[in-house]
Amino acid sequence: QVQLVESGGGLVQVGGSLRLSCAASGRTDSRSAMGWVRQAPGKEREFVAGVTWSEGPTSYADSVKGRFTISRDNAKNTVYLQMNSLRPEDTAVYYCAAGPSGSRKYLYWGQGTQVTVSS
């Protein structure tokens, strides 16, 4: 199994920045696809950003392109989400996810971390 633990959420003002971290343990390695998915109140989960495998291509939702950056440190088994120029509509619970290399069909999920952007 794979365990994912997120950290770094919090309250930030519009235009501010946050960096989320996700520490992975268990049956995961640099070949695993990793990503971030968010869910706002009353809305469905939304893909935010993903990296298909170590040093692999990244992808982003249109709503965060140019503002968010996903990265991973394989030595630490950690994936990050740097979020800049935050907007109120970025307010959500952010979940870290992991799955087979090259796939966005995530099999494992963290517990989520709250991000609140105040105007």
C-alpha positions in Angstrom: 0.0 0.0 0.0 0.9 3.6 -0.3 0.5 6.3 2.3 0.3 9.9 1.5 0.5 12.8 4.0 -0.1 16.4 2.9 1.0 19.5 4.7 1.3 23.2 4.1 -2.3 24.3 3.8 -3.7 27.3 5.6 -5.2 30.7 5.3 -3.8 33.2 2.8 -4.8 36.5 1.3 -5.6 37.0 -2.3 -2.4 37.2 -4.3 -0.4 35.3 -1.7 1.5 32.0 -2.0 1.5 28.7 -0.3 3.5 25.5 -0.9 1.9 22.2 -0.3 3.9 19.1 0.4 3.0 15.4 0.1 5.2 12.8 1.7 4.8 9.3 0.3 5.7 6.0 1.9 5.0 2.4 1.3 4.9 0.8 -2.2 5.8 3.9 -4.2 8.8 4.9 -6.1 10.0 7.5 -8.6 8.0 5.7 -11.3 4.7 6.5 -9.7 2.5 9.2 -11.1 1.7 11.8 -8.5 -0.8 14.6 -8.6 -2.9 17.1 -6.7 -6.7 17.2 -6.8 -8.9 19.7 -5.1 -12.5 19.8 -3.9 -14.3 23.0 -3.1 -17.5 23.0 -1.0 -20.5 21.8 -3.1 -18.3 20.9 -6.1 -16.8 17.8 -7.5 -13.1 16.9 -7.2 -11.0 18.7 -9.8 -7.6 17.8 -11.2 -5.1 20.5 -10.4 -1.6 19.3 -11.4 0.2 16.1 -12.1 3.5 14.6 -12.9 3.5 11.3 -14.8 6.8 9.9 -13.5 10.2 11.0 -12.2 11.4 13.8 -14.5 8.3 13.2 -16.6 6.0 15.7 -18.1 3.7 17.8 -16.0 0.2 18.8 -16.6 -2.1 21.5 -15.1 -5.7 22.5 -15.1 -6.3 25.6 -17.2 -7.4 27.4 -14.1 -4.0 27.2 -12.5 -1.6 27.3 -15.4 1.1 29.9 -14.9 0.3 30.2 -11.2 0.9 26.7 -9.8 4.0 24.5 -10.2 4.2 20.8 -9.3 7.6 19.3 -8.5 8.9 16.2 -6.8 12.0 15.2 -4.8 12.5 11.5 -5.4 15.2 11.3 -2.7 12.6 12.4 -0.2 9.6 10.7 -1.8 7.9 14.0 -1.7 5.8 16.0 -4.2 5.2 19.7 -3.9 2.6 22.1 -5.2 3.8 25.7 -5.3 0.8 28.0 -5.5 1.3 31.7 -6.4 -1.1 34.5 -7.1 -3.9 32.7 -5.2 -7.5 33.6 -5.8 -10.6 33.1 -3.7 -11.7 30.4 -6.2 -8.6 28.4 -5.3 -10.2 27.8 -1.8 -10.6 24.0 -1.5 -9.4 20.9 0.2 -6.3 19.8 -1.7 -5.6 16.1 -1.9 -2.3 14.4 -2.9 -2.8 11.4 -5.1 -0.6 8.6 -6.5 -1.0 6.0 -9.2 0.6 3.9 -11.9 3.3 5.6 -14.0 2.0 7.6 -16.8 -1.6 7.5 -15.6 -3.9 10.0 -14.0 -6.1 7.2 -12.6 -4.9 7.7 -9.1 -5.3 4.8 -6.7 -4.1 6.3 -3.5 -5.1 9.5 -1.7 -4.0 11.6 1.2 -6.3 12.9 3.8 -6.4 16.4 2.3 -5.2 19.8 3.5 -7.4 22.9 3.6 -6.4 26.0 1.6 -8.5 29.1 2.2 -7.9 32.3 0.2 -9.5 35.4 1.7 -10.4 38.5 -0.2 
